[in-house]
């Protein structure tokens, strides 16, 4: 038998097997039964009143049963009913390999009788009753398919008119508790509304709101179930008269109003044991197991209870929040217990706060890597160690080491030209409070930080240059509102030193004065302000907007100018840079349908301009593009500025691939695959340009007429392994359009498909 005849027969046999499977999935179904093929439709009567948007979803939930051949992973039925075919055509061998195979493949049929559509119809009627549609009805009908032994179910819902609440009779004003409940009910958005539609969920939510308010007014043991509703639909046709009551079997202690008694804070060591040390303070008694670090004055800042005042659950929540945000405890509990010695007629709750210190040391490790099919490879690593409780008040001392390496593999005598590395160390001391004048507005309900930071960084481009950078800064992070974060770098001094250059690099700099100016050794004294608005608008939308503005050298320039110093101005014998820089980023996310399906988009714009004491923005402050968090079809600093590309015959390194204007746009569809494994499909676009013309980098200047053509464009897909606190991400970028001349015509101008691929491995989401 020839190979082609064998393939033909195999195809025919496969088709026949599929046809046989389709015809034999009902052979063992009992007489009078139907194989369940899912819901045909949930039809709402055309003449019904408009329903609340949540009701159709509740109907779907009540009616849903997994049909035969259902694959939960994709939420659809499989066209190949293998499990049913095995059930109807195989006999269980009972043991051996055939039994194992039978057990793995067989699928018990789902019958219409298993679904019990009459019960699900009654469930829909109950849903309508709970939402005020008391005259609603639900029915079902079997819709047979081509095979009469298979059927789908058509549900028909006729809600009828909705019943509004015409009157709400409140409690008699005979005691303080009843008076409080009545006043809260009148102000409640549901109970106090005019003729609201009857809804058990809304009534329950209103009852919970009232209970929460009562517990913040001393009624600690009061529960939502203590409030009951009585309804009467006879008094007025089509409307409800309701009455609020208090349950008759409520224990007396639950109706009592409590005040705060003794407050005790117990702090245990991370490893247990220790010697107790007791300190009496105005707000609480502190019992601390020694040796351990804790500043006692934090009790007055974090514990908000006041002995003798009305007990409030809100104070429990605030105390727990204030202590938790210090970041020094791994276990925290607050308990309230009645004081049995308070005397008759007195209702007092003693408070005990128990906390266990966390390990003071914390380490972190971040790894990322990128690989491009044209032989570019670039891994990176960052390792950090943090002492989270240096002085006993949540002060953090951290040291972070980072390094990255890029090289070109493959053949060729010049491949070592691309080998480069960057190493750095950053040390910071952070205080969980604002060490600043009180007139700066801040929120007491959010943690504010003061940070002192030192950094050293070494960048080495073999055959070109070696550059060192040092900086010191003082930063404030604070919140005025819950969704708004402010960061002010009050002062940052950076020193950039071009330590070593090669003859080849010097010759390039001589031919390109603009790039040479950005590399010169200089001081960069700066002030930076960043505004961040981060808000989950609702469960289906997220919005994050960041705006940063910074200036460099203007204060020093003004001082020198006022003192009559003209010409180039220097700091410690070295010129300092003078420029302004601004950048903004908007990230918007939208949930698609149900589940964890998201469409997330980002737009980022930045610009920088040098003047006065500088002719060019420093190299370290210029923009670049590409890489794992940017346009993922291209590696870092491999495109731009504009349509500029390295002239033929000149080594293609990255030092001139920066600009003073940046635009980037991304859109990404994120979806679950299985468990912690998620997927993404994305489109990225962007580039950098020069705001000042540079004759040595033709095509690099920002021009309106060539802006769209200069945008690099790429697409791709990726996998994310999301383990809650850590996301490991792998993205494969596919280039579509390069902004420079590749020798190819048309918008798709990649040299070949293989060279257009770029793989990136990183930690966290790109935006």
Buried (B, 14 or more C-beta within 10 A) or exposed (E): EEEEEEEEEEEEEEEEEBEEBBEBBBEEBEEEBBBBBBBBEBEBEEEBEEBBEEBEEBBBEBBEBEBBBBEEEEEEBEEEBBBBBBBBEEEEEEEEEEEEEBEEEBBEBBBBEEBEBEEBBEBBBEBBBBBBBBBBBBBBEEBEEEBEBBBBBBBBBBBBEBBBBBEBEBBEEEEEBBBBBBBBBEEBEBBEBEEBBBBEEBBBBBBEBBBBBBBBBBBBBBBBEBBEBEEBBEEEEEBBBBBBBBEEEBEEEEBBBBBBBBBBBBBBBBEEEBEEBEEEBEBBBBBBBEEBBBEBEBBEBBBBBBBEEBBBBEBBEBBBBBBBBBBBBEEBEBEBEBBEEBEEEEBBBBBBBBBBBBEBEBEEEBEBBBBBBBBBBBBBBBBBEBBBBBEBBBBBBBBBEBBBBBBBEEEEEEEEBBBBBBBBBBEBBBBBBBEBEEEEEBEEEBBBBBBBBBBBBBBBBBBBBBBBBEBEBBBBBBBBEEBBBBBBBEBBBBBBBBEEBBEBBEEBBEEBEBBBBBBBEBBBBBBBBBBBBBBEEEEEEBBBBBBBBBBBBBEBBEEBEEEEEEEEBBBEEEBBBBBBBBBBBBBBBBBEEEEEEBBBBBBBBBBBBBEBBBBBBBBBBBBBBBBBBBBBBBBBBBBBBBBBBBEEEEEBBBBBBBBBBBBBBBBBBBBBEEEEEBBBEBBBBBBBBBBBEBEBBEBBBBEEEBEEEBBBBBBBBBBBEBEEEEBBBBBBBBBBBBBBEBEEEEEEBBEEEEBBBBBBBBBBBBB
